[in-house]
Amino acid sequence: MKNSILENARDFCQKLKDGTVENQLPDGSEILSSMNRATIDENGHIVDRLTNAFIPSQ
């Protein structure tokens, strides 16, 4: 199982780098931007990930 997670993480990172995620519609650029803003602590945990929600106001 651990190898599968590592392989998936490697595949995801490659897709982040090669433009696959960024070119995904409708929100690929936001996914890429969000992942770039993520902060990882010394234990490998994501500790700060900002997400913008575009919700129409009334």
C-alpha positions as CSV (number, residue, x, y, z in Angstrom):
1,M,0.0,0.0,0.0
2,K,2.8,2.4,0.9
3,N,4.4,2.0,-2.6
4,S,1.0,2.7,-4.2
5,I,0.7,6.0,-2.3
6,L,4.3,7.0,-3.2
7,E,3.7,6.1,-6.8
8,N,0.5,8.2,-6.8
9,A,2.3,11.1,-5.2
10,R,5.1,10.9,-7.8
11,D,2.5,10.8,-10.6
12,F,0.6,13.7,-9.2
13,C,3.8,15.8,-8.8
14,Q,4.7,15.0,-12.4
15,K,1.3,16.2,-13.6
16,L,1.7,19.4,-11.5
17,K,5.1,20.1,-13.2
18,D,4.2,19.1,-16.8
19,G,1.1,21.3,-17.1
20,T,-1.5,18.5,-17.0
21,V,-3.2,19.8,-13.9
22,E,-2.9,23.5,-15.0
23,N,-4.5,22.8,-18.3
24,Q,-7.5,21.0,-16.7
25,L,-10.8,22.9,-17.0
26,P,-12.4,24.6,-15.3
27,D,-10.2,24.9,-12.3
28,G,-6.7,23.5,-13.1
29,S,-4.9,26.8,-12.6
30,E,-6.5,27.2,-9.2
31,I,-5.5,23.7,-8.2
32,L,-1.9,24.4,-9.2
33,S,-1.9,27.7,-7.5
34,S,-3.3,26.2,-4.3
35,M,-0.7,23.4,-4.3
36,N,2.0,26.0,-4.7
37,R,0.7,27.9,-1.7
38,A,0.7,24.8,0.5
39,T,3.1,24.7,3.4
40,I,4.4,21.4,4.7
41,D,5.9,21.0,8.2
42,E,8.9,18.9,9.3
43,N,6.6,15.9,9.8
44,G,5.2,16.1,6.2
45,H,1.8,17.4,7.2
46,I,0.1,20.2,5.2
47,V,-0.3,23.0,7.8
48,D,-1.4,25.9,5.7
49,R,-3.4,25.6,2.5
50,L,-5.4,28.6,1.4
51,T,-8.4,28.0,-0.9
52,N,-10.3,30.7,-2.7
53,A,-14.0,30.0,-3.1
54,F,-15.7,31.9,-5.8
55,I,-19.2,32.1,-4.6
56,P,-21.6,34.6,-6.2
57,S,-22.8,37.2,-3.7
58,Q,-26.5,38.1,-3.4
